């Protein structure tokens, strides 16, 4: 339950996210912990306003019933943004306003997007996690631990090659790059080992962004310290000259990697603007990895809260599908409700209406009533509702309200949503009103969570790799079939021969379309999905097919977000972060 009497009163016009976060009253983290029964000995304090939570609280509260589990997802993203994280936080605040004990469990943002084009990921307006600066900048150092652990393995690989290559590792088979938590396109392809024998063996290599690391995916899926150790040991970095896998355990480095990750295994406790608790943990990308916060955070939150609101990356075709088929398999937990976030103006874009140009006002056709454009674009929402319903879970549509939305458009979208199988379509105004603006959404979610569910996975694990990929392509993306390029065909055979064919599938594809082509909006039809390669994350426990061209190291735009970030000389506080 949020702490009444301590709400930040909304202002009009709504100030910047950072201004709101910096003027908001903030409770000591020990007070937030006390709300849900946590004692000081259950925590590792990082100052007054954030703390890591010990994993043994799961055993301490194992007699408590599990709370209701809600996954927030969205339509296919547009340049306008749909407000998925903001909705997840706003929903939590709305549930708190109704007197319920509620947790938000979300990912920690990478500093790559924060300083690149996207900005921070703590929510927005009057629905944020605070302290916002800490959330977006380092927090408790988990991503740095991932980076160090990952790069220790990279160093071990090249050191092994330098000192005789006892394992007979084929240098051309090495798939383990180095990582850094920044966008830097110049590091995508590099040569290491230049400068003579003293500097190692020259070979082609590269860098990924840290949150694309398999170590990050492992952090999000591990259940405890021993499971973390086992998963890190199973990481495959390449093969021998005769085709046998070489692992981190083979290189005798997995134990040291685990030591570096030991504290990162604990989720970090923060609070929303309305003082409901939030657990922030892990941050795997959704278009490359599985795009969800950690299993551990959800397990803890579900013992401590009546309702747990988590969020999956991008749309239902990306993060939510992986939440269901990968994360739920790892945790043994299943959701009680799915919330799909949409905006009327974004759906108009999916209907071919308007063209957004950065720095210019929105075109008139996006902010004026356009029922035909909305109806055509709503096909994208209908597709996402259908994806969620395939898992047997009730669906609520949350429509972020804008002043330009008309009553006719609202009525049409509600009608389309209900006809597509949603339990309700609810207008919500949490960005400008906080929890008070999401009461109706919270009430609809409570009602949906009380309905019977018949959860089911999209595919069984014991069918061939090829068949699992085709199930996702045809049932989720709407493809007519899959074309496996020669490299992917070779991997199908290799991974089957190595016994990896019982793993779930983590598709790596663009988040900007239901298909593999970013420019295909709405609901693409009559296409086949090309799979150019399949890679193995054996420690994380999934295979990831590469669909189309995917970047695992983003670049910076011509005007990066970091240009706005500085220290206010008069106060010493951060400015320009959003």
Secondary structure by P-SEA (a helix, b strand, c coil): ccccccccccccccccaaaaaaacccccaaaaaaaacccccccccccccbbbbbcccccccccccccbbbbbbbccccccccaaaaaaaaaaaaaaaaccbbbbbbbbbbccccccccccccccccccccaaaaaaccccaaaaaaaaaaaaaaaaaaaaaaaccccccccccccbbbbcccccccccccccccccccccbbbbcccccccccaaaaaaaccccaaaaaaaaaacccccccccccccccccccaaaaaaaaccccbbbbbccccccbbbbccccccccccccccaaaaaaaaacccbbbbbbccccccaaaaaaccccccccccccbbbbbbbaaaaaaaacccccccccccccccccccaaaaaaaaaaaaaaaaaaaccbbbbbbbbbccccccaaaaaaaaaaaaaacccbbbbbccccccccccaaaaaaaaaaaaccccccccccccccaaaaaaaaaaccccccbbbbcaaaaaaaaaaaaaccccbbbbbbcccccccccccccccccbbbbbbccccccccccbbbbbccccccbbbbcccccccccccccccccccccc
